[in-house]
Amino acid sequence: MVNTLILAEDAPSPVLPHPSELILGLIAFLLLLWVMQKFVAPRFEALYSERAAKIEGGIERAEQAQAEAQKALDEYKAQLAEARAEAARIRDDARAEGTQIVEELREQAQAESARIVAQGQHQLDAQRAQIVAELRADLGRVAVELAGKVVGEALEDEARRRGTVDRFLNELDAVAAPATK
């Protein structure tokens, strides 16, 4: 056992590398580090900057789009409010116009009613005058016949008969006028 320990001391250590390997590894590492810094790191930085710019640009575009959408929404709300106000104004105008039309139709109906009443009154007056004239003629004829029967002679004279009838009717009118008042 002692022999194996002594032999082990002269042999290279498995934990510590040989100094030439250590120097060669250090040179290779420094060369690799220089290549990474010279070529790879700038490329990564450029890609990182480009990606960051795209992300920031995307955020800015999203903010702009959101601002435009908010502006469009505000415009839409303003147009909607304006449309509602205009609709209310149109409704009010329509109500006012409807009221005016109803008033005009009422006035026309009243005028038409007054015209019809006046025409009816005129027709009644004409009919009344006609009936009074017919009744006077009939009454005159009947009065002349009765007077002829009472007096016993015929009242043939037209002027006399007309004067008698008119006087009789005037007396009737004078008696009837105070009674109707």
Backbone as ProteinMPNN parsed JSONL, in Angstrom:
{"seq_chain_A": "MVNTLILAEDAPSPVLPHPSELILGLIAFLLLLWVMQKFVAPRFEALYSERAAKIEGGIERAEQAQAEAQKALDEYKAQLAEARAEAARIRDDARAEGTQIVEELREQAQAESARIVAQGQHQLDAQRAQIVAELRADLGRVAVELAGKVVGEALEDEARRRGTVDRFLNELDAVAAPATK", "coords_chain_A": {"N_chain_A": [[0.786, -1.136, 0.0], [1.826, 1.2, 0.603], [3.615, 1.46, -1.429], [1.922, 2.052, -3.572], [1.007, 4.538, -2.866], [3.196, 6.164, -3.033], [3.802, 5.989, -5.692], [1.637, 7.263, -6.614], [2.075, 9.838, -5.882], [3.986, 10.842, -7.64], [2.651, 10.855, -9.995], [0.586, 12.784, -12.231], [-1.845, 15.094, -10.963], [-5.26, 14.308, -10.731], [-7.162, 16.267, -10.279], [-6.07, 18.838, -10.518], [-5.284, 20.648, -13.422], [-2.873, 20.258, -16.032], [-0.197, 22.626, -16.35], [0.306, 23.614, -18.991], [-2.055, 22.985, -20.325], [-3.712, 24.555, -18.917], [-2.871, 27.153, -19.615], [-3.259, 27.097, -22.402], [-6.054, 26.705, -22.47], [-6.865, 29.056, -21.245], [-6.014, 30.963, -23.14], [-7.614, 30.2, -25.349], [-10.104, 30.682, -24.264], [-10.035, 33.476, -23.869], [-9.733, 34.282, -26.536], [-12.185, 33.374, -27.585], [-13.895, 34.959, -26.032], [-13.181, 37.489, -26.97], [-14.044, 37.303, -29.681], [-16.783, 36.969, -29.27], [-17.437, 39.429, -28.081], [-16.701, 41.152, -30.119], [-18.174, 40.39, -32.459], [-20.579, 38.919, -31.905], [-21.893, 40.05, -29.618], [-22.451, 42.8, -30.444], [-24.276, 42.235, -32.463], [-26.335, 40.93, -31.046], [-27.062, 43.095, -29.426], [-27.996, 44.895, -31.367], [-30.185, 43.465, -32.381], [-31.657, 43.295, -30.018], [-32.142, 46.036, -29.521], [-33.635, 46.657, -31.814], [-35.868, 45.012, -31.454], [-36.811, 46.051, -29.034], [-37.428, 48.61, -29.939], [-39.471, 47.98, -31.739], [-41.372, 46.956, -29.993], [-41.816, 49.194, -28.329], [-42.684, 50.959, -30.303], [-44.955, 49.59, -31.105], [-46.442, 49.82, -28.786], [-46.734, 52.585, -28.727], [-48.164, 52.93, -31.106], [-50.432, 51.5, -30.409], [-51.343, 53.096, -28.306], [-51.822, 55.442, -29.767], [-53.79, 54.465, -31.493], [-55.714, 53.865, -29.611], [-56.19, 56.438, -28.633], [-57.216, 57.62, -30.966], [-59.474, 56.027, -31.271], [-60.846, 56.762, -28.963], [-61.265, 59.437, -29.547], [-62.879, 59.157, -31.825], [-65.038, 57.905, -30.595], [-65.874, 59.961, -28.883], [-66.615, 61.859, -30.821], [-68.678, 60.413, -32.026], [-70.448, 60.244, -29.872], [-71.012, 62.965, -29.585], [-72.23, 63.486, -32.062], [-74.401, 61.793, -31.791], [-75.704, 62.973, -29.616], [-76.297, 65.417, -30.808], [-77.964, 64.518, -32.853], [-80.055, 63.505, -31.329], [-80.939, 65.867, -30.124], [-81.753, 67.236, -32.404], [-83.78, 65.524, -33.247], [-85.558, 65.859, -31.122], [-86.153, 68.545, -31.486], [-87.385, 68.399, -33.996], [-89.596, 66.829, -33.298], [-90.865, 68.623, -31.549], [-91.387, 70.715, -33.342], [-93.109, 69.35, -35.058], [-95.217, 68.806, -33.306], [-96.04, 71.431, -32.737], [-96.76, 72.237, -35.312], [-98.773, 70.382, -35.784], [-100.62, 71.183, -33.823], [-101.181, 73.71, -34.822], [-102.336, 73.004, -37.283], [-104.57, 71.621, -36.363], [-105.883, 73.72, -35.101], [-106.343, 75.417, -37.305], [-108.019, 73.708, -38.792], [-110.122, 73.535, -36.987], [-110.978, 76.211, -36.994], [-111.757, 76.389, -39.683], [-113.794, 74.504, -39.652], [-115.556, 75.725, -37.869], [-116.128, 78.045, -39.306], [-117.308, 76.892, -41.563], [-119.438, 75.665, -40.302], [-120.776, 77.947, -39.337], [-121.405, 79.079, -41.793], [-123.086, 77.115, -42.85], [-125.127, 77.189, -40.941], [-125.973, 79.839, -41.297], [-126.827, 79.665, -43.949], [-128.843, 77.784, -43.622], [-130.516, 79.252, -41.92], [-131.189, 81.311, -43.638], [-132.555, 79.848, -45.569], [-134.648, 78.931, -43.958], [-135.847, 81.387, -43.305], [-136.652, 82.161, -45.87], [-138.422, 80.078, -46.476], [-140.228, 80.458, -44.436], [-141.189, 83.027, -45.081], [-142.374, 82.374, -47.498], [-144.304, 80.53, -46.634], [-145.776, 82.191, -44.935], [-146.729, 84.01, -46.829], [-148.287, 82.278, -48.393], [-150.117, 81.437, -46.434], [-151.285, 83.91, -45.828], [-152.545, 84.453, -48.227], [-154.309, 82.282, -48.345], [-155.679, 82.726, -45.966], [-156.727, 85.225, -46.482], [-158.447, 84.627, -48.609], [-160.178, 82.831, -47.336], [-161.149, 84.534, -45.363], [-162.459, 86.454, -46.909], [-164.459, 84.886, -48.034], [-165.832, 84.085, -45.73], [-166.546, 86.579, -44.751], [-168.159, 87.365, -46.815], [-170.219, 85.528, -46.506], [-171.143, 86.243, -43.992], [-171.885, 88.916, -44.274], [-173.522, 88.68, -46.312], [-173.364, 89.278, -48.907], [-171.453, 89.109, -51.887], [-168.096, 89.673, -51.963], [-166.697, 90.878, -54.376], [-165.133, 92.689, -55.523], [-161.917, 93.31, -56.313], [-159.974, 95.156, -55.371], [-161.132, 96.142, -53.105], [-161.463, 93.849, -51.664], [-158.76, 93.116, -51.319], [-157.793, 95.25, -49.79], [-159.315, 94.946, -47.457], [-158.485, 92.45, -46.559], [-155.752, 92.939, -46.165], [-155.868, 94.877, -44.141], [-157.044, 93.342, -42.126], [-155.097, 91.379, -41.7], [-152.974, 92.996, -40.882], [-153.946, 93.9, -38.483], [-153.999, 91.458, -37.141], [-151.263, 90.926, -37.072], [-150.415, 93.037, -35.474], [-151.637, 92.363, -33.081], [-150.427, 89.897, -32.61], [-147.69, 90.519, -32.433], [-147.049, 91.89, -29.891], [-147.561, 89.717, -28.221], [-145.595, 87.806, -28.809], [-143.326, 89.032, -28.003]], "CA_chain_A": [[0.0, 0.0, 0.0], [2.769, 2.299, 0.651], [4.144, 1.584, -2.784], [0.927, 2.68, -4.43], [0.891, 5.948, -2.486], [4.378, 6.83, -3.543], [3.633, 6.09, -7.127], [0.547, 8.21, -6.854], [2.582, 11.193, -5.69], [4.729, 11.228, -8.831], [1.704, 10.932, -11.111], [-0.12, 14.076, -12.254], [-3.056, 15.13, -10.141], [-6.458, 14.291, -11.565], [-7.988, 17.435, -9.971], [-5.398, 20.011, -11.07], [-4.874, 20.431, -14.805], [-1.466, 20.484, -16.359], [-0.056, 24.062, -16.606], [0.221, 23.935, -20.422], [-3.487, 22.942, -20.656], [-4.324, 25.71, -18.278], [-2.505, 28.323, -20.429], [-3.935, 26.941, -23.688], [-7.489, 26.915, -22.21], [-7.062, 30.471, -20.972], [-5.873, 31.665, -24.43], [-8.803, 29.864, -26.143], [-11.252, 31.374, -23.646], [-9.895, 34.896, -24.177], [-10.026, 34.418, -27.961], [-13.639, 33.209, -27.718], [-14.506, 36.135, -25.416], [-12.957, 38.602, -27.897], [-14.921, 37.075, -30.844], [-18.157, 37.208, -28.81], [-17.607, 40.858, -27.895], [-16.49, 41.85, -31.386], [-19.165, 40.062, -33.474], [-21.865, 38.402, -31.423], [-22.535, 40.998, -28.704], [-23.097, 43.898, -31.18], [-25.436, 41.682, -33.188], [-27.396, 40.756, -30.051], [-27.494, 44.427, -29.018], [-28.784, 45.443, -32.469], [-31.469, 42.753, -32.376], [-32.38, 43.693, -28.807], [-32.606, 47.41, -29.74], [-34.681, 46.592, -32.832], [-37.051, 44.406, -30.821], [-37.326, 47.032, -28.068], [-38.054, 49.672, -30.724], [-40.737, 47.456, -32.253], [-42.311, 46.858, -28.86], [-42.181, 50.555, -27.954], [-43.488, 51.471, -31.422], [-46.264, 48.935, -31.015], [-47.163, 50.436, -27.658], [-47.114, 53.925, -29.16], [-49.248, 52.773, -32.086], [-51.627, 51.095, -29.664], [-51.825, 54.287, -27.609], [-52.397, 56.317, -30.788], [-55.045, 53.86, -31.929], [-56.671, 54.037, -28.513], [-56.559, 57.853, -28.617], [-58.091, 57.826, -32.115], [-60.747, 55.375, -30.961], [-61.53, 57.609, -27.972], [-61.695, 60.625, -30.276], [-64.021, 58.735, -32.639], [-66.151, 57.673, -29.667], [-66.36, 61.277, -28.47], [-67.322, 62.417, -31.976], [-69.919, 59.652, -32.163], [-71.357, 60.681, -28.801], [-71.442, 64.322, -29.908], [-73.185, 63.372, -33.158], [-75.609, 61.179, -31.243], [-76.39, 64.008, -28.826], [-76.829, 66.377, -31.776], [-79.095, 63.866, -33.53], [-81.168, 63.464, -30.366], [-81.454, 67.239, -29.993], [-82.479, 67.533, -33.639], [-85.019, 64.737, -33.217], [-86.455, 66.535, -30.169], [-86.607, 69.771, -32.142], [-88.33, 67.991, -35.044], [-90.837, 66.436, -32.617], [-91.524, 69.839, -31.075], [-91.924, 71.393, -34.53], [-94.253, 68.573, -35.535], [-96.327, 69.052, -32.365], [-96.523, 72.795, -32.965], [-97.434, 72.231, -36.605], [-100.019, 69.629, -35.59], [-101.534, 72.059, -33.091], [-101.595, 74.754, -35.754], [-103.244, 72.391, -38.252], [-105.833, 71.363, -35.662], [-106.532, 75.024, -34.905], [-106.851, 75.838, -38.614], [-109.172, 72.864, -39.127], [-111.213, 73.945, -36.098], [-111.492, 77.476, -37.51], [-112.469, 76.084, -40.921], [-115.033, 73.817, -39.299], [-116.459, 76.72, -37.3], [-116.578, 78.895, -40.41], [-118.229, 76.065, -42.363], [-120.649, 75.517, -39.483], [-121.472, 79.235, -39.373], [-121.948, 79.24, -43.148], [-124.223, 76.194, -42.977], [-126.208, 77.725, -40.09], [-126.5, 81.031, -41.971], [-127.576, 79.207, -45.128], [-130.08, 77.176, -43.104], [-131.367, 80.343, -41.425], [-131.707, 81.988, -44.835], [-133.581, 78.97, -46.15], [-135.81, 78.968, -43.049], [-136.505, 82.675, -43.489], [-137.322, 82.13, -47.174], [-139.572, 79.18, -46.355], [-141.208, 81.12, -43.555], [-141.831, 84.089, -45.869], [-143.239, 81.712, -48.482], [-145.454, 79.967, -45.904], [-146.599, 83.328, -44.498], [-147.429, 84.529, -48.019], [-149.337, 81.317, -48.743], [-151.139, 81.504, -45.391], [-152.012, 85.169, -45.999], [-153.447, 84.314, -49.381], [-155.389, 81.379, -47.942], [-156.451, 83.402, -44.923], [-157.494, 86.279, -47.164], [-159.522, 83.986, -49.36], [-161.142, 82.305, -46.373], [-161.779, 85.69, -44.714], [-163.399, 87.039, -47.87], [-165.604, 83.972, -48.137], [-166.586, 84.203, -44.485], [-167.151, 87.912, -44.705], [-169.262, 87.342, -47.788], [-171.313, 84.76, -45.926], [-171.662, 86.992, -42.85], [-172.509, 90.125, -44.79], [-174.581, 88.203, -47.185], [-173.121, 89.67, -50.273], [-170.159, 88.667, -52.366], [-167.077, 90.713, -52.038], [-166.055, 90.533, -55.628], [-164.221, 93.731, -55.945], [-160.557, 92.884, -55.962], [-159.292, 96.199, -54.601], [-161.776, 96.183, -51.815], [-161.127, 92.605, -50.978], [-157.357, 93.17, -50.948], [-157.686, 96.228, -48.708], [-159.92, 94.35, -46.276], [-157.596, 91.366, -46.127], [-154.519, 93.527, -45.642], [-156.185, 95.498, -42.869], [-157.278, 92.265, -41.167], [-153.798, 90.757, -41.395], [-152.187, 93.954, -40.11], [-154.489, 93.857, -37.126], [-153.514, 90.195, -36.557], [-149.833, 91.095, -36.797], [-150.283, 93.944, -34.344], [-152.033, 91.609, -31.891], [-149.455, 88.796, -32.416], [-146.37, 91.061, -32.129], [-146.808, 92.02, -28.459], [-147.641, 88.416, -27.565], [-144.347, 87.074, -29.024], [-142.227, 89.728, -27.339]], "C_chain_A": [[0.863, 1.249, 0.0], [3.332, 2.496, -0.739], [3.144, 2.299, -3.692], [0.788, 4.145, -4.1], [2.078, 6.717, -3.044], [4.245, 6.974, -5.04], [2.58, 7.139, -7.452], [1.054, 9.626, -6.695], [3.34, 11.64, -6.928], [3.797, 11.399, -10.019], [1.016, 12.29, -11.087], [-1.44, 13.979, -11.492], [-4.282, 15.147, -11.055], [-7.321, 15.539, -11.351], [-7.36, 18.673, -10.607], [-4.968, 19.717, -12.506], [-3.393, 20.733, -14.972], [-1.312, 21.941, -16.723], [-0.139, 24.413, -18.084], [-1.254, 23.919, -20.857], [-4.189, 24.17, -20.09], [-4.064, 26.964, -19.113], [-3.231, 28.255, -21.763], [-5.431, 27.185, -23.537], [-7.789, 28.379, -21.964], [-6.964, 31.281, -22.255], [-7.114, 31.423, -25.29], [-10.019, 30.609, -25.593], [-11.213, 32.87, -23.966], [-10.175, 35.157, -25.646], [-11.53, 34.326, -28.215], [-14.372, 34.421, -27.153], [-14.366, 37.339, -26.342], [-13.871, 38.485, -29.111], [-16.367, 37.382, -30.456], [-18.399, 38.719, -28.665], [-17.532, 41.615, -29.216], [-17.642, 41.608, -32.358], [-20.55, 39.721, -32.916], [-22.585, 39.44, -30.56], [-23.147, 42.172, -29.462], [-24.345, 43.432, -31.939], [-26.612, 41.49, -32.237], [-27.955, 42.119, -29.611], [-28.374, 45.051, -30.093], [-30.161, 44.777, -32.506], [-32.316, 43.154, -31.171], [-32.944, 45.113, -28.981], [-33.762, 47.436, -30.739], [-35.983, 46.054, -32.227], [-37.668, 45.368, -29.812], [-38.023, 48.169, -28.805], [-39.401, 49.213, -31.278], [-41.782, 47.399, -31.143], [-42.777, 48.256, -28.457], [-43.045, 51.198, -29.046], [-44.885, 50.869, -31.408], [-47.103, 49.532, -29.901], [-47.627, 51.832, -28.049], [-48.26, 53.867, -30.171], [-50.548, 52.378, -31.397], [-52.212, 52.283, -28.911], [-52.465, 55.268, -28.582], [-53.747, 55.784, -31.26], [-56.114, 54.022, -30.859], [-57.121, 55.495, -28.435], [-57.501, 58.17, -29.779], [-59.461, 57.204, -31.876], [-61.535, 56.202, -29.955], [-62.064, 58.871, -28.643], [-62.918, 60.291, -31.131], [-65.249, 58.493, -31.762], [-66.741, 59.0, -29.2], [-67.143, 61.951, -29.595], [-68.666, 61.726, -32.166], [-70.926, 60.088, -31.106], [-71.88, 62.081, -29.08], [-72.478, 64.3, -31.03], [-74.497, 62.774, -32.674], [-76.399, 62.198, -30.43], [-77.022, 65.047, -29.748], [-78.042, 65.796, -32.489], [-80.301, 63.79, -32.592], [-81.784, 64.851, -30.199], [-82.265, 67.616, -31.23], [-83.795, 66.769, -33.692], [-86.03, 65.375, -32.267], [-87.012, 67.809, -30.789], [-87.63, 69.446, -33.223], [-89.66, 67.576, -34.424], [-91.596, 67.666, -32.137], [-92.138, 70.615, -32.235], [-93.161, 70.676, -35.044], [-95.457, 68.767, -34.617], [-96.923, 70.435, -32.598], [-97.297, 72.869, -34.277], [-98.759, 71.489, -36.517], [-101.048, 70.465, -34.859], [-102.063, 73.159, -34.002], [-102.586, 74.196, -36.771], [-104.593, 72.125, -37.604], [-106.599, 72.67, -35.471], [-107.108, 75.529, -36.218], [-108.077, 75.027, -39.01], [-110.374, 73.226, -38.261], [-111.844, 75.25, -36.605], [-112.275, 77.246, -38.801], [-113.802, 75.418, -40.626], [-116.034, 74.801, -38.708], [-116.998, 77.64, -38.383], [-117.591, 78.145, -41.271], [-119.544, 75.886, -41.614], [-121.462, 76.806, -39.498], [-122.108, 79.463, -40.734], [-123.188, 78.362, -43.328], [-125.408, 76.699, -42.16], [-126.839, 78.944, -40.756], [-127.33, 80.637, -43.184], [-128.891, 78.577, -44.697], [-131.044, 78.233, -42.605], [-131.999, 81.077, -42.6], [-132.809, 81.148, -45.482], [-134.833, 78.961, -45.274], [-136.575, 80.278, -43.203], [-137.274, 82.701, -44.811], [-138.562, 81.247, -47.117], [-140.656, 79.816, -45.496], [-141.944, 82.201, -44.315], [-142.792, 83.479, -46.873], [-144.486, 81.166, -47.791], [-146.373, 81.087, -45.426], [-147.385, 83.889, -45.67], [-148.563, 83.595, -48.413], [-150.473, 81.366, -47.728], [-151.955, 82.791, -45.498], [-152.999, 85.051, -47.144], [-154.627, 83.421, -49.014], [-156.29, 82.048, -46.916], [-157.308, 84.508, -45.528], [-158.675, 85.705, -47.909], [-160.595, 83.486, -48.411], [-161.865, 83.464, -45.691], [-162.8, 86.347, -45.62], [-164.63, 86.171, -47.987], [-166.471, 84.083, -46.894], [-167.276, 85.551, -44.383], [-168.328, 87.989, -45.663], [-170.45, 86.602, -47.234], [-171.952, 85.523, -44.772], [-172.44, 88.216, -43.353], [-173.669, 89.748, -45.696], [-174.4, 88.656, -48.605], [-171.699, 89.264, -50.659], [-169.228, 89.865, -52.464], [-166.229, 90.408, -53.261], [-165.01, 91.555, -56.037], [-162.828, 93.41, -55.412], [-159.86, 93.914, -55.083], [-159.884, 96.266, -53.213], [-161.405, 94.961, -51.0], [-159.685, 92.638, -50.497], [-157.159, 94.132, -49.783], [-158.229, 95.651, -47.412], [-158.993, 93.274, -45.716], [-156.328, 91.94, -45.53], [-154.761, 94.178, -44.29], [-156.36, 94.439, -41.792], [-155.95, 91.619, -40.735], [-152.908, 91.698, -40.587], [-152.658, 93.986, -38.665], [-154.028, 92.582, -36.42], [-152.028, 90.306, -36.192], [-149.613, 91.985, -35.586], [-150.644, 93.238, -33.041], [-150.99, 90.531, -31.59], [-148.078, 89.331, -32.012], [-146.172, 91.273, -30.645], [-146.823, 90.672, -27.747], [-146.32, 87.644, -27.707], [-143.184, 87.752, -28.307], [-142.254, 89.351, -25.937]], "O_chain_A": [[0.517, 2.249, -0.628], [3.504, 3.636, -1.171], [3.561, 3.105, -4.525], [0.475, 4.938, -4.988], [1.914, 7.853, -3.489], [4.566, 8.031, -5.585], [2.661, 7.816, -8.477], [0.514, 10.54, -7.318], [3.301, 12.835, -7.219], [4.175, 12.063, -10.984], [0.878, 12.888, -10.02], [-2.054, 12.916, -11.401], [-4.336, 15.901, -12.027], [-8.158, 15.834, -12.204], [-8.08, 19.485, -11.187], [-4.368, 18.678, -12.784], [-2.77, 21.387, -14.136], [-2.212, 22.488, -17.36], [-0.646, 25.491, -18.394], [-1.662, 24.748, -21.67], [-5.109, 24.731, -20.685], [-4.979, 27.767, -19.296], [-3.77, 29.265, -22.215], [-6.028, 27.82, -24.406], [-8.816, 28.897, -22.402], [-7.754, 32.204, -22.451], [-7.618, 32.363, -25.905], [-10.855, 31.101, -26.35], [-12.241, 33.462, -24.297], [-10.799, 36.165, -25.976], [-12.081, 35.118, -28.98], [-15.364, 34.866, -27.729], [-15.304, 38.121, -26.493], [-14.432, 39.495, -29.538], [-17.098, 37.992, -31.236], [-19.443, 39.224, -29.078], [-18.229, 42.612, -29.402], [-18.06, 42.549, -33.032], [-21.565, 40.199, -33.422], [-23.775, 39.681, -30.76], [-24.285, 42.533, -29.162], [-25.336, 44.156, -32.034], [-27.746, 41.838, -32.566], [-29.165, 42.278, -29.446], [-29.39, 45.67, -29.776], [-31.18, 45.453, -32.647], [-33.529, 43.33, -31.28], [-34.096, 45.365, -28.628], [-34.747, 48.147, -30.54], [-37.062, 46.594, -32.472], [-38.89, 45.494, -29.733], [-39.073, 48.645, -28.372], [-40.365, 49.98, -31.282], [-42.942, 47.757, -31.351], [-43.971, 48.489, -28.266], [-44.016, 51.893, -28.749], [-45.873, 51.556, -31.668], [-48.31, 49.728, -30.046], [-48.755, 52.228, -27.753], [-49.204, 54.653, -30.1], [-51.625, 52.857, -31.752], [-53.429, 52.462, -28.877], [-53.505, 55.857, -28.289], [-54.713, 56.533, -31.408], [-57.277, 54.284, -31.165], [-58.298, 55.767, -28.197], [-58.474, 58.904, -29.604], [-60.486, 57.785, -32.234], [-62.754, 56.33, -30.074], [-63.172, 59.32, -28.349], [-63.883, 61.055, -31.159], [-66.367, 58.838, -32.145], [-67.961, 59.15, -29.126], [-68.199, 62.54, -29.362], [-69.674, 62.379, -32.437], [-72.107, 60.279, -31.4], [-73.054, 62.365, -28.842], [-73.483, 65.007, -30.965], [-75.574, 63.196, -33.095], [-77.623, 62.276, -30.544], [-78.14, 65.504, -29.507], [-79.033, 66.493, -32.705], [-81.438, 63.99, -33.021], [-83.006, 64.99, -30.14], [-83.325, 68.234, -31.127], [-84.811, 67.307, -34.132], [-87.222, 65.428, -32.57], [-88.194, 68.118, -30.637], [-88.637, 70.143, -33.353], [-90.724, 67.917, -34.94], [-92.814, 67.752, -32.291], [-93.26, 71.112, -32.136], [-94.144, 71.313, -35.42], [-96.588, 68.88, -35.09], [-98.141, 70.599, -32.651], [-98.359, 73.488, -34.346], [-99.754, 71.913, -37.106], [-102.223, 70.464, -35.226], [-103.246, 73.498, -33.96], [-103.578, 74.853, -37.087], [-105.638, 72.368, -38.209], [-107.815, 72.718, -35.655], [-108.238, 76.018, -36.251], [-109.06, 75.579, -39.504], [-111.51, 73.227, -38.736], [-113.066, 75.387, -36.646], [-113.337, 77.837, -38.996], [-114.813, 75.719, -41.26], [-117.226, 74.729, -39.007], [-118.182, 77.978, -38.385], [-118.614, 78.707, -41.661], [-120.623, 75.946, -42.204], [-122.683, 76.776, -39.651], [-123.221, 79.981, -40.824], [-124.199, 78.797, -43.878], [-126.551, 76.65, -42.615], [-128.061, 79.085, -40.788], [-128.399, 81.196, -43.424], [-129.929, 78.8, -45.32], [-132.249, 78.136, -42.833], [-133.18, 81.422, -42.573], [-133.85, 81.665, -45.887], [-135.951, 78.981, -45.789], [-137.806, 80.283, -43.228], [-138.399, 83.196, -44.874], [-139.618, 81.608, -47.637], [-141.846, 79.719, -45.797], [-143.167, 82.305, -44.226], [-143.891, 83.992, -47.082], [-145.597, 81.318, -48.3], [-147.595, 80.964, -45.495], [-148.567, 84.208, -45.535], [-149.665, 84.044, -48.728], [-151.647, 81.34, -48.099], [-153.168, 82.778, -45.288], [-154.144, 85.492, -47.043], [-155.78, 83.732, -49.314], [-157.514, 81.948, -46.989], [-158.46, 84.703, -45.14], [-159.78, 86.242, -47.843], [-161.786, 83.691, -48.65], [-163.073, 83.386, -45.465], [-163.873, 86.751, -45.172], [-165.745, 86.689, -48.034], [-167.696, 84.165, -46.988], [-168.436, 85.648, -43.982], [-169.356, 88.598, -45.365], [-171.59, 87.006, -47.467], [-173.167, 85.462, -44.587], [-173.542, 88.492, -42.879], [-174.666, 90.463, -45.796], [-175.273, 88.405, -49.436], [-170.845, 89.1, -49.788], [-169.578, 90.919, -52.995], [-165.183, 89.764, -53.175], [-164.11, 91.262, -56.825], [-162.618, 93.262, -54.208], [-159.203, 93.532, -54.114], [-159.151, 96.436, -52.239], [-161.082, 95.043, -49.815], [-159.409, 92.227, -49.371], [-156.401, 93.821, -48.865], [-157.632, 95.864, -46.356], [-158.76, 93.219, -44.509], [-155.872, 91.471, -44.487], [-153.939, 94.043, -43.385], [-155.883, 94.609, -40.67], [-155.727, 91.356, -39.553], [-152.171, 91.253, -39.707], [-151.852, 94.088, -37.74], [-153.701, 92.617, -35.233], [-151.599, 89.838, -35.137], [-148.732, 91.724, -34.766], [-150.023, 93.489, -32.008], [-150.697, 90.277, -30.422], [-147.356, 88.635, -31.298], [-145.133, 90.838, -30.148], [-146.135, 90.518, -26.737], [-145.961, 86.893, -26.8], [-142.167, 87.115, -28.034], [-141.418, 89.811, -25.158]]}, "name": "protein", "num_of_chains": 1, "seq": "MVNTLILAEDAPSPVLPHPSELILGLIAFLLLLWVMQKFVAPRFEALYSERAAKIEGGIERAEQAQAEAQKALDEYKAQLAEARAEAARIRDDARAEGTQIVEELREQAQAESARIVAQGQHQLDAQRAQIVAELRADLGRVAVELAGKVVGEALEDEARRRGTVDRFLNELDAVAAPATK"}
